[in-house]
Amino acid sequence: MPSAVGVFEESFELVKKNYVKFLELYIIVTFILFVAILLALFLAIGLGLFASIAASGSSSSGIGAGLTVFLIVVLIIAFLTEPIFIGAYYSMALQALKGKISVTYALNQAVSKYVQLLWTLFLESLVFIVIDVIIFSPLLFALPGFISASSSYVVGSGPAPAGVLSFVGLLIMVVILYFIVTVLLSPLFFEAVPLVMIEGTDGTKAIRESIKIGETRFWSVLGLIVLMVIVAFMIGLAQGAIVGVANLANKFLGTTVDFVLGLLVGSFVGGWTSTLPIIFYRDFLGIKAKPANRAR
């Protein structure tokens, strides 16, 4: 059975050994996103101002229209580029296991599997969106009663109306349920996107295989995810503390430290979280093959 701690430690060492290459990929990704978002900003503001002036002869409302277009364009850019960047990281992890890494090759591999990656990410997101709608839908039915009860209530004037208390109680229950369902489903989808890069499978097959692995090694995968979340949270706290201290000394220093640490930490976390499922899948295949080897 793959050990979550063993996979965690091997992944850490693998990224540490190849850190410069992961940093190189992260810098390239950051630069591409920065340029794309900057172009989207100029395009959106220009379109917003043009549409506003054409409609009313005034540019006063153009900024709002431009920012709306900008947000939409940024979301589209994020959605369309995410498969390439995620695929490149998994390709880097695969190369790291073989002892030779090429950032160009990783990006080319991600581009060549772009459709499969996009489809897999879309299906995975769709599953969680449907689940979110189902879980949070009771709040929509309870919302009118909450609004009616809270409209005439003044905080501190006395006990909260029953409608407010019931809505708050329902909200707490829904959030707890959402957390439980998300935790229980995460192991089932842990290998979905990595399988596209490992096996070249399409979205539906990758998700089916990931669910099989998650069901067979549920607690190992869950332990790995929990460790990953805890360590990532601790790294985030440490990074925030360092930036906070730098900000107290000097705002410019704080901004500089924030940017540099963002690159250094982001590249490490990105490489580390991408190698975890790759190493786990390798160990999982090794375990599946053992009974057949013994039979021979």
Buried (B, 14 or more C-beta within 10 A) or exposed (E): EBBBEBBBEBBBEBBEEBBEBBBBBBBBBBEBBEEBBEEBBEBBBEBBBBBBBEEEEEBEBBEEBBBEBBEEBBEEBEEEBBBBBBBBBBBBBBBBBEEEBEBEBBBEBBEEBBEBBBBBBEBBEEBBEEBEEEBBEBBEEBEEBBEEBBEEBEEEEEEBBEBBEBBEEBBEEBEEEBEEBEEEBBBBBBBBBBBBBBEEBBBEBBBEBBBEBBEEBBEBBBBBBEBBEEBBEEBEEEBEEBBEEBBEEEEEBBEEBBEEBBEBBBBBBBBBBBBBBBBBBBBBEEEEEEEEEEEE
